[in-house]
Amino acid sequence: MSRLPRGEYDLIPASAETRGHGTTGQARFWAERLRQFLATLPVRAASAESGP
């Protein structure tokens, strides 16, 4: 994390609803935090050079 100036991590506490690493596939545990993070990113205009 020291190499990422704005790096963060979220620890999802173990519970009867979590399933170890399988919890990453359950968006209800992390979707809101992702929305908050994405809202902090600058909006960039699309360019013709950034195609597929």
C-alpha positions as CSV (number, residue, x, y, z in Angstrom):
1,M,0.0,0.0,0.0
2,S,2.9,2.4,0.5
3,R,3.4,2.5,-3.3
4,L,-0.1,3.7,-3.8
5,P,-0.5,7.4,-2.7
6,R,-4.3,7.2,-2.3
7,G,-4.4,3.4,-1.7
8,E,-7.0,2.0,0.6
9,Y,-8.3,-1.4,1.5
10,D,-11.5,-2.5,3.1
11,L,-11.7,-5.5,5.4
12,I,-15.0,-7.3,5.4
13,P,-15.4,-8.9,8.8
14,A,-16.2,-12.6,8.8
15,S,-19.8,-13.4,9.6
16,A,-22.4,-16.1,9.0
17,E,-23.1,-14.3,5.7
18,T,-19.6,-14.2,4.3
19,R,-17.9,-17.1,2.5
20,G,-14.2,-16.5,2.7
21,H,-12.7,-15.6,-0.7
22,G,-16.1,-16.2,-2.2
23,T,-17.3,-13.0,-0.5
24,T,-15.7,-11.0,-3.3
25,G,-18.4,-12.2,-5.6
26,Q,-21.1,-10.9,-3.3
27,A,-21.5,-7.2,-4.2
28,R,-23.7,-6.4,-1.3
29,F,-20.6,-6.4,0.9
30,W,-18.6,-3.9,-1.2
31,A,-20.8,-2.2,-3.8
32,E,-21.4,1.0,-1.8
33,R,-17.7,1.4,-1.1
34,L,-16.9,1.0,-4.8
35,R,-19.6,3.6,-5.7
36,Q,-18.0,6.0,-3.2
37,F,-14.5,5.4,-4.6
38,L,-15.6,5.8,-8.2
39,A,-17.3,9.1,-7.3
40,T,-13.9,10.5,-6.3
41,L,-12.3,9.9,-9.6
42,P,-11.9,12.7,-12.2
43,V,-14.1,12.5,-15.3
44,R,-12.0,12.2,-18.4
45,A,-13.3,13.0,-21.9
46,A,-13.2,10.1,-24.4
47,S,-10.9,10.5,-27.4
48,A,-10.9,8.8,-30.8
49,E,-7.5,7.4,-30.0
50,S,-8.7,5.4,-27.0
51,G,-10.7,2.9,-29.1
52,P,-10.8,-0.9,-28.6
